[in-house]
Amino acid sequence: MASKGSTPPYPSAARFSDSQCFPQYTASLKCLQEFNSDKSKCQEHFDVYKECKKKEREERLERNKNRSLFS
């Protein structure tokens, strides 16, 4: 078992701010704020965030692929 002060073997997803996609998320929100919630002007930000989340999910699935729930 890992000691309390050690780094986990994979990034934590427990906090949203720990996500590697947090900067893209905040950029999307800032865009919406800047353009008074006009989603059409922020589509590029949404697409970048969506791709990041897709990559993050694929990495998590690959990391968990060989893990067993019973070990």
N, CA and C atoms as an extended XYZ file, in Angstrom:
213
Properties=species:S:1:pos:R:3:atomname:S:1:resname:S:1:resid:I:1 pbc="F F F"
N         0.840       -1.182        0.000 N   MET     1
C         0.000        0.000        0.000 CA  MET     1
C         0.881        1.238        0.000 C   MET     1
N         0.464        2.262       -0.706 N   ALA     2
C         1.249        3.493       -0.820 CA  ALA     2
C         1.222        4.256        0.490 C   ALA     2
N         2.323        4.908        0.767 N   SER     3
C         2.364        5.725        1.977 CA  SER     3
C         1.576        7.004        1.759 C   SER     3
N         1.221        7.642        2.842 N   LYS     4
C         0.350        8.813        2.800 CA  LYS     4
C         0.913        9.953        1.961 C   LYS     4
N         2.237       10.159        1.978 N   GLY     5
C         2.840       11.274        1.277 CA  GLY     5
C         3.277       10.966       -0.147 C   GLY     5
N         3.103        9.731       -0.604 N   SER     6
C         3.576        9.377       -1.941 CA  SER     6
C         2.583        9.791       -3.023 C   SER     6
N         3.083        9.857       -4.247 N   THR     7
C         2.271       10.212       -5.403 CA  THR     7
C         1.550        8.966       -5.907 C   THR     7
N         0.260        9.069       -6.229 N   PRO     8
C        -0.453        7.907       -6.750 CA  PRO     8
C         0.115        7.488       -8.099 C   PRO     8
N        -0.060        6.216       -8.485 N   PRO     9
C         0.501        5.733       -9.740 CA  PRO     9
C        -0.175        6.325      -10.973 C   PRO     9
N        -1.255        7.021      -10.797 N   TYR    10
C        -1.967        7.658      -11.904 CA  TYR    10
C        -2.602        8.947      -11.393 C   TYR    10
N        -2.902        9.883      -12.319 N   PRO    11
C        -3.477       11.165      -11.898 CA  PRO    11
C        -4.836       10.976      -11.239 C   PRO    11
N        -5.101       11.797      -10.281 N   SER    12
C        -6.373       11.739       -9.574 CA  SER    12
C        -7.470       12.409      -10.383 C   SER    12
N        -8.608       11.793      -10.402 N   ALA    13
C        -9.767       12.407      -11.032 CA  ALA    13
C       -10.792       12.755       -9.970 C   ALA    13
N       -10.371       12.657       -8.714 N   ALA    14
C       -11.287       12.928       -7.615 CA  ALA    14
C       -11.729       14.385       -7.602 C   ALA    14
N       -10.817       15.270       -7.961 N   ARG    15
C       -11.165       16.684       -8.029 CA  ARG    15
C       -11.119       17.114       -9.480 C   ARG    15
N       -12.144       17.829       -9.895 N   PHE    16
C       -12.212       18.272      -11.281 CA  PHE    16
C       -11.023       19.163      -11.636 C   PHE    16
N       -10.564       19.940      -10.676 N   SER    17
C        -9.437       20.835      -10.938 CA  SER    17
C        -8.139       20.065      -11.178 C   SER    17
N        -8.101       18.779      -10.825 N   ASP    18
C        -6.934       17.943      -11.089 CA  ASP    18
C        -6.919       17.399      -12.518 C   ASP    18
N        -8.015       17.549      -13.211 N   SER    19
C        -8.117       17.037      -14.572 CA  SER    19
C        -7.149       17.756      -15.496 C   SER    19
N        -6.574       17.011      -16.435 N   GLN    20
C        -5.695       17.643      -17.414 CA  GLN    20
C        -6.479       18.540      -18.364 C   GLN    20
N        -7.801       18.450      -18.339 N   CYS    21
C        -8.653       19.257      -19.218 CA  CYS    21
C        -9.217       20.497      -18.524 C   CYS    21
N        -8.812       20.730      -17.291 N   PHE    22
C        -9.332       21.877      -16.554 CA  PHE    22
C        -9.059       23.212      -17.261 C   PHE    22
N        -7.875       23.421      -17.853 N   PRO    23
C        -7.648       24.689      -18.573 CA  PRO    23
C        -8.606       24.888      -19.759 C   PRO    23
N        -8.914       23.809      -20.470 N   GLN    24
C        -9.846       23.906      -21.593 CA  GLN    24
C       -11.262       24.199      -21.098 C   GLN    24
N       -11.594       23.602      -19.970 N   TYR    25
C       -12.901       23.845      -19.362 CA  TYR    25
C       -13.055       25.311      -18.975 C   TYR    25
N       -12.048       25.846      -18.299 N   THR    26
C       -12.132       27.242      -17.863 CA  THR    26
C       -12.119       28.190      -19.062 C   THR    26
N       -11.380       27.832      -20.115 N   ALA    27
C       -11.376       28.659      -21.325 CA  ALA    27
C       -12.769       28.693      -21.956 C   ALA    27
N       -13.471       27.567      -21.933 N   SER    28
C       -14.839       27.525      -22.462 CA  SER    28
C       -15.767       28.427      -21.661 C   SER    28
N       -15.635       28.369      -20.342 N   LEU    29
C       -16.480       29.209      -19.491 CA  LEU    29
C       -16.177       30.690      -19.685 C   LEU    29
N       -14.897       31.015      -19.804 N   LYS    30
C       -14.523       32.424      -20.026 CA  LYS    30
C       -15.068       32.924      -21.353 C   LYS    30
N       -15.029       32.072      -22.362 N   CYS    31
C       -15.571       32.438      -23.672 CA  CYS    31
C       -17.064       32.721      -23.567 C   CYS    31
N       -17.786       31.841      -22.888 N   LEU    32
C       -19.226       32.057      -22.715 CA  LEU    32
C       -19.503       33.362      -21.979 C   LEU    32
N       -18.691       33.644      -20.987 N   GLN    33
C       -18.872       34.883      -20.232 CA  GLN    33
C       -18.573       36.094      -21.119 C   GLN    33
N       -17.517       35.993      -21.894 N   GLU    34
C       -17.112       37.106      -22.762 CA  GLU    34
C       -18.153       37.406      -23.834 C   GLU    34
N       -18.768       36.361      -24.368 N   PHE    35
C       -19.731       36.533      -25.456 CA  PHE    35
C       -21.182       36.392      -24.990 C   PHE    35
N       -21.425       36.674      -23.728 N   ASN    36
C       -22.787       36.679      -23.170 CA  ASN    36
C       -23.558       35.400      -23.482 C   ASN    36
N       -22.919       34.275      -23.240 N   SER    37
C       -23.514       32.937      -23.398 CA  SER    37
C       -23.886       32.591      -24.838 C   SER    37
N       -23.256       33.242      -25.805 N   ASP    38
C       -23.477       32.907      -27.214 CA  ASP    38
C       -22.612       31.702      -27.560 C   ASP    38
N       -23.208       30.524      -27.501 N   LYS    39
C       -22.468       29.269      -27.691 CA  LYS    39
C       -21.823       29.165      -29.073 C   LYS    39
N       -22.438       29.772      -30.064 N   SER    40
C       -21.903       29.663      -31.424 CA  SER    40
C       -20.516       30.293      -31.542 C   SER    40
N       -20.217       31.277      -30.717 N   LYS    41
C       -18.914       31.932      -30.767 CA  LYS    41
C       -17.847       31.169      -29.996 C   LYS    41
N       -18.248       30.154      -29.266 N   CYS    42
C       -17.315       29.401      -28.421 CA  CYS    42
C       -17.145       27.950      -28.862 C   CYS    42
N       -17.658       27.613      -30.018 N   GLN    43
C       -17.641       26.216      -30.463 CA  GLN    43
C       -16.226       25.639      -30.513 C   GLN    43
N       -15.262       26.440      -30.926 N   GLU    44
C       -13.883       25.946      -30.996 CA  GLU    44
C       -13.380       25.538      -29.609 C   GLU    44
N       -13.711       26.324      -28.587 N   HIS    45
C       -13.327       25.986      -27.215 CA  HIS    45
C       -14.002       24.684      -26.774 C   HIS    45
N       -15.273       24.528      -27.122 N   PHE    46
C       -16.000       23.312      -26.760 CA  PHE    46
C       -15.371       22.087      -27.414 C   PHE    46
N       -14.998       22.230      -28.683 N   ASP    47
C       -14.405       21.105      -29.411 CA  ASP    47
C       -13.060       20.690      -28.820 C   ASP    47
N       -12.246       21.677      -28.430 N   VAL    48
C       -10.952       21.382      -27.823 CA  VAL    48
C       -11.153       20.661      -26.489 C   VAL    48
N       -12.115       21.132      -25.699 N   TYR    49
C       -12.412       20.496      -24.412 CA  TYR    49
C       -12.917       19.068      -24.610 C   TYR    49
N       -13.796       18.888      -25.576 N   LYS    50
C       -14.352       17.557      -25.848 CA  LYS    50
C       -13.254       16.578      -26.257 C   LYS    50
N       -12.328       17.012      -27.102 N   GLU    51
C       -11.218       16.152      -27.514 CA  GLU    51
C       -10.309       15.813      -26.332 C   GLU    51
N       -10.082       16.785      -25.477 N   CYS    52
C        -9.263       16.548      -24.298 CA  CYS    52
C        -9.913       15.498      -23.393 C   CYS    52
N       -11.206       15.636      -23.146 N   LYS    53
C       -11.916       14.674      -22.301 CA  LYS    53
C       -11.900       13.282      -22.926 C   LYS    53
N       -12.016       13.223      -24.238 N   LYS    54
C       -11.966       11.942      -24.935 CA  LYS    54
C       -10.598       11.287      -24.738 C   LYS    54
N        -9.527       12.070      -24.897 N   LYS    55
C        -8.172       11.559      -24.703 CA  LYS    55
C        -7.962       11.122      -23.257 C   LYS    55
N        -8.445       11.926      -22.319 N   GLU    56
C        -8.310       11.606      -20.903 CA  GLU    56
C        -9.020       10.289      -20.577 C   GLU    56
N       -10.202       10.100      -21.126 N   ARG    57
C       -10.965        8.871      -20.905 CA  ARG    57
C       -10.236        7.663      -21.507 C   ARG    57
N        -9.725        7.818      -22.717 N   GLU    58
C        -9.001        6.717      -23.356 CA  GLU    58
C        -7.764        6.329      -22.551 C   GLU    58
N        -7.064        7.314      -22.020 N   GLU    59
C        -5.889        7.038      -21.188 CA  GLU    59
C        -6.283        6.298      -19.915 C   GLU    59
N        -7.397        6.708      -19.320 N   ARG    60
C        -7.872        6.045      -18.095 CA  ARG    60
C        -8.268        4.604      -18.387 C   ARG    60
N        -8.961        4.376      -19.495 N   LEU    61
C        -9.368        3.021      -19.864 CA  LEU    61
C        -8.152        2.137      -20.118 C   LEU    61
N        -7.156        2.676      -20.802 N   GLU    62
C        -5.940        1.923      -21.082 CA  GLU    62
C        -5.198        1.593      -19.784 C   GLU    62
N        -5.136        2.556      -18.888 N   ARG    63
C        -4.455        2.365      -17.605 CA  ARG    63
C        -5.163        1.288      -16.780 C   ARG    63
N        -6.483        1.249      -16.847 N   ASN    64
C        -7.256        0.308      -16.048 CA  ASN    64
C        -7.475       -1.035      -16.763 C   ASN    64
N        -7.075       -1.116      -17.986 N   LYS    65
C        -7.312       -2.320      -18.800 CA  LYS    65
C        -6.774       -3.583      -18.144 C   LYS    65
N        -5.592       -3.496      -17.596 N   ASN    66
C        -4.951       -4.690      -17.043 CA  ASN    66
C        -5.139       -4.813      -15.537 C   ASN    66
N        -5.882       -3.912      -14.939 N   ARG    67
C        -6.132       -3.999      -13.504 CA  ARG    67
C        -7.301       -4.921      -13.237 C   ARG    67
N        -7.209       -5.653      -12.184 N   SER    68
C        -8.284       -6.543      -11.782 CA  SER    68
C        -8.982       -5.960      -10.573 C   SER    68
N       -10.266       -6.135      -10.517 N   LEU    69
C       -11.030       -5.678       -9.357 CA  LEU    69
C       -10.782       -6.570       -8.152 C   LEU    69
N       -10.230       -7.740       -8.389 N   PHE    70
C       -10.090       -8.726       -7.319 CA  PHE    70
C        -8.656       -8.927       -6.861 C   PHE    70
N        -7.745       -8.056       -7.272 N   SER    71
C        -6.365       -8.228       -6.829 CA  SER    71
C        -5.986       -7.236       -5.755 C   SER    71
